[in-house]
Amino acid sequence: MNIRGSICALVTPFTADGGLDLPAFGRLLDYQLEGGTQGVVVAGSTGEAHMLEPEEFDRLLTFAVRHVNGRVPVIAGTGEAGTAKTVEATRRAQALGADAALVVVPYYVRPTQEGMRRHFLEVADHGGLPLLLYNVSIRTACDMLPETVARLRDHPSIIGIKEARGDAERIRALAELAGENFVYLSGDDATATDAMLAGANGTVSVVANLVPKAFRALCDAAVGGDREATARCFAALEPLLKALNCAPNPIAVKAGLPELGLGLALPRLPLVELNEGPERVRLRQALSSLASLATAA
């Protein structure tokens, strides 16, 4: 299984009455595949996993697995605050056909480094799927250190990490851990180019929901070490990346869905839709600029 390159952390489209919008989700999946996305994450934090009911998780993942039909890896977000619940969710994802699981560091409970290590070993031993560790300290209130990752990476079911910290020291430390059987994926669009040029194998991206072709070009250039092409790709994407910083994820990226015919902008409470105003105008302008560049190319 080749989980590398441009991987999209998919949003979950909802209907006006708050239900799953599977036709829109299908359009989003097709848009990703046509744009060259090399893997998709279903029901991650961008997909509002914690706002989904268990049966909705099952329907969403089942739909994605059938729709993608083996063309790229389908990675299920299965991380919970508790270990037993994470194992259960990972087993369910395995039964539904996921290729791998993205398991976030337990949030809110703030485990120690040893607690994190034992948590991931339990999931790796009993969850039934290859695991990607996921460290996003700004959301979980705890930070899994590279030393802990190093103690986990040789487990045969732990295949890599999505690391959302983008400081130079963390990038360097995790790049040193990457190898043939353990991938390092950036989880931060803003610093993804630095990570990939330093040795990360790809990026799990939010912005790829809106511009999969452009983000694939960025990943190809950066993973390939072409700094000049990487700089050009990033310069084209930077206005959109900045526009998406106006609200917590996935509020802003979902505001871009209607502009592309990919669904409504609605998240679920406690998240609220991005209001009409300067931020939404800026988002439209950035998307329009990228579309113009693609047409010119």
C-alpha positions in Angstrom: 0.0 0.0 0.0 1.5 3.3 -1.2 0.3 6.1 1.1 2.4 9.0 -0.1 2.2 12.2 -2.0 -1.0 14.3 -2.1 -3.6 13.0 0.3 -6.9 14.8 0.9 -8.5 15.1 4.3 -12.0 15.1 3.0 -14.8 17.3 4.3 -18.2 15.7 4.9 -20.9 17.5 2.9 -24.3 17.9 4.6 -27.7 18.7 3.2 -29.7 21.8 4.1 -31.6 19.7 6.8 -28.3 18.5 8.3 -28.1 15.0 6.9 -25.2 13.4 5.0 -25.1 14.6 1.3 -23.7 11.4 -0.3 -24.3 12.7 -3.9 -22.1 15.7 -3.1 -19.6 13.4 -1.4 -19.5 11.4 -4.6 -18.8 14.5 -6.6 -16.0 15.5 -4.2 -14.4 12.0 -4.5 -14.6 12.2 -8.3 -13.0 15.7 -8.2 -10.2 14.3 -6.1 -9.5 11.4 -8.3 -9.6 13.5 -11.5 -7.2 16.0 -9.9 -4.6 13.3 -9.1 -5.1 13.0 -5.3 -3.2 9.9 -4.2 -5.2 9.0 -1.1 -8.3 10.2 0.9 -9.0 10.4 4.6 -12.7 9.9 5.5 -14.1 11.1 8.8 -11.0 12.8 10.0 -11.1 16.1 11.9 -11.7 18.0 8.6 -14.6 15.6 8.0 -16.2 16.6 11.3 -15.7 13.0 12.7 -16.9 14.0 16.2 -20.2 15.3 14.8 -21.0 12.1 13.0 -23.3 9.4 14.4 -21.9 5.8 14.3 -24.3 4.8 11.5 -23.3 7.9 9.6 -19.6 7.0 9.9 -20.5 3.6 8.5 -22.5 5.0 5.6 -19.8 7.5 4.7 -16.9 5.1 4.8 -18.8 2.4 2.9 -19.8 4.9 0.2 -16.1 6.0 -0.1 -14.7 2.5 -0.3 -17.2 1.5 -3.0 -16.9 4.8 -5.0 -13.1 4.8 -5.0 -13.0 1.1 -5.8 -9.3 0.6 -5.0 -8.0 3.4 -7.2 -6.3 5.1 -4.2 -6.1 4.2 -0.5 -9.1 5.1 1.7 -7.9 6.0 5.2 -10.5 6.1 8.0 -10.3 8.5 10.9 -10.8 6.2 13.9 -9.1 8.1 16.8 -11.1 8.5 20.1 -10.1 9.8 23.5 -10.2 6.3 24.9 -8.1 3.3 23.8 -10.9 0.7 23.8 -13.2 3.0 21.8 -10.4 3.6 19.3 -9.8 -0.1 18.9 -13.5 -0.6 18.3 -13.7 2.1 15.7 -10.7 0.8 13.9 -12.1 -2.7 13.8 -15.4 -1.3 12.4 -13.4 0.6 9.7 -11.6 -2.6 8.8 -14.8 -4.4 8.4 -16.2 -1.7 6.2 -13.2 -2.0 3.8 -10.8 0.9 4.8 -7.2 0.4 3.7 -5.7 2.1 6.8 -6.7 4.1 9.9 -5.6 7.6 10.9 -5.5 7.6 14.7 -5.1 10.9 16.5 -3.3 11.3 19.8 -6.0 10.9 22.5 -7.5 14.4 22.9 -8.5 16.2 26.0 -7.3 13.5 28.5 -3.7 14.6 28.0 -1.9 11.2 28.4 1.8 10.9 29.1 4.3 9.8 26.5 4.1 6.3 27.9 0.3 6.4 27.8 0.4 7.4 24.1 2.9 4.7 23.3 0.7 2.0 25.0 -2.4 3.5 23.4 -1.0 3.1 19.9 0.4 -0.3 20.5 -3.1 -1.5 21.7 -4.7 -0.2 18.5 -1.9 -1.6 16.3 -2.2 -5.0 17.9 -6.0 -5.3 18.0 -7.5 -2.8 15.5 -7.0 -4.9 12.4 -5.7 -2.1 10.1 -2.4 -0.5 9.3 -2.1 2.7 11.4 -1.0 6.2 10.6 -0.3 8.0 13.9 -1.6 11.6 14.0 -0.1 14.3 16.1 -1.9 17.7 16.2 -1.1 19.2 19.5 -3.1 22.4 19.0 -6.3 20.3 19.0 -5.4 17.5 21.4 -3.7 19.5 24.2 -0.8 17.1 24.2 2.2 16.6 22.0 3.6 13.2 21.0 7.4 13.6 20.9 9.6 12.2 18.2 11.3 10.0 20.8 7.9 8.3 21.3 7.3 8.0 17.6 10.7 6.3 17.2 9.7 3.7 19.8 6.5 2.9 17.7 7.7 3.0 14.1 9.1 -0.5 14.0 5.7 -2.1 14.8 4.6 -3.9 11.6 1.2 -2.4 11.7 2.3 1.2 12.3 3.1 2.6 8.8 3.7 6.3 9.4 2.7 9.5 11.0 0.8 12.6 10.1 2.5 15.4 12.0 0.8 18.8 12.1 3.5 20.7 13.9 5.5 22.6 11.3 8.4 24.0 13.2 11.9 23.3 11.8 13.1 21.2 14.7 10.1 18.9 14.5 10.3 18.6 10.7 13.9 17.7 11.0 13.4 15.1 13.7 10.6 13.3 11.9 12.3 13.4 8.5 15.1 11.4 10.2 12.5 8.7 11.2 11.1 8.3 7.7 12.1 5.1 5.9 10.9 2.4 3.5 8.3 1.1 6.0 7.4 4.3 7.8 6.2 7.4 6.1 6.2 10.9 7.4 3.3 13.0 6.1 2.9 16.7 6.9 -0.4 17.6 8.4 -0.1 21.4 8.0 -0.7 22.9 4.6 1.2 26.2 5.5 4.5 24.4 6.2 4.0 21.3 4.0 6.6 22.5 1.4 9.3 22.8 4.1 8.4 19.4 5.4 8.4 17.7 2.0 11.6 19.4 0.9 13.2 18.2 4.1 12.2 14.6 3.5 8.5 14.2 4.3 6.8 11.7 1.9 3.7 13.8 1.3 1.0 15.8 2.9 -2.5 15.1 4.3 -4.1 18.3 3.1 -7.2 20.4 3.7 -6.8 22.8 0.8 -6.7 19.8 -1.6 -10.5 19.6 -1.1 -10.8 22.7 -3.3 -7.7 22.4 -5.6 -6.5 18.8 -5.9 -4.7 19.3 -9.2 -2.7 22.3 -7.9 -1.9 20.6 -4.6 -0.8 17.4 -6.4 1.6 19.5 -8.5 3.0 21.0 -5.3 3.6 17.6 -3.7 5.2 16.2 -6.9 7.6 19.1 -7.0 8.5 19.2 -3.3 8.8 15.4 -2.8 10.9 15.3 -5.9 13.2 18.0 -4.5 12.6 20.6 -7.2 12.8 23.8 -5.2 12.1 26.1 -8.1 8.9 24.3 -9.2 7.9 24.0 -5.5 8.2 27.8 -5.1 6.1 28.4 -8.1 3.4 26.0 -7.0 3.3 27.4 -3.5 3.2 31.0 -4.7 0.1 30.1 -6.7 -1.6 28.4 -3.7 -0.6 30.9 -1.0 -3.5 33.3 -1.4 -6.0 30.5 -1.0 -4.0 29.1 2.0 -4.2 32.5 3.6 -7.9 32.9 2.8 -8.6 29.6 4.6 -7.0 30.9 7.8 -10.0 33.1 8.5 -11.9 30.5 10.6 -11.3 27.2 12.3 -11.1 24.2 10.0 -13.3 23.1 8.3 -15.5 26.2 8.3 -13.6 28.0 5.6 -12.8 25.1 3.3 -16.5 24.1 3.3 -17.3 27.7 2.3 -15.5 26.9 -0.9 -17.7 23.9 -1.8 -20.6 25.9 -3.4 -18.1 27.8 -5.5 -17.1 24.5 -7.2 -20.5 22.8 -7.2 -19.3 20.3 -4.6 -22.0 20.9 -1.9 -23.2 23.3 0.7 -21.0 25.3 3.0 -22.8 24.0 6.1 -20.8 22.4 9.0 -22.5 21.0 12.1 -22.8 22.7 15.4 -20.9 23.9 17.3 -19.3 25.0 14.1 -21.2 27.6 12.1 -21.1 28.6 8.4 -18.7 31.4 7.3 -20.7 34.6 6.9 -20.9 36.5 3.7 -18.3 39.3 4.0 -14.7 40.1 3.3 -13.4 36.6 4.2 -15.8 34.9 1.8 -15.0 37.4 -1.0 -11.3 36.7 -0.5 -11.9 33.0 -0.7 -13.8 33.4 -4.0 -11.1 35.6 -5.4 -8.3 33.1 -4.5 -10.3 30.2 -6.1 -11.0 32.3 -9.2 -7.3 33.2 -9.5 -6.3 29.5 -9.4 -8.9 28.6 -11.9 -7.6 31.3 -14.3 -4.1 30.0 -13.9 -5.2 26.4 -14.6 -7.0 27.6 -17.8 -4.0 29.5 -18.9 -1.7 26.5 -18.4 
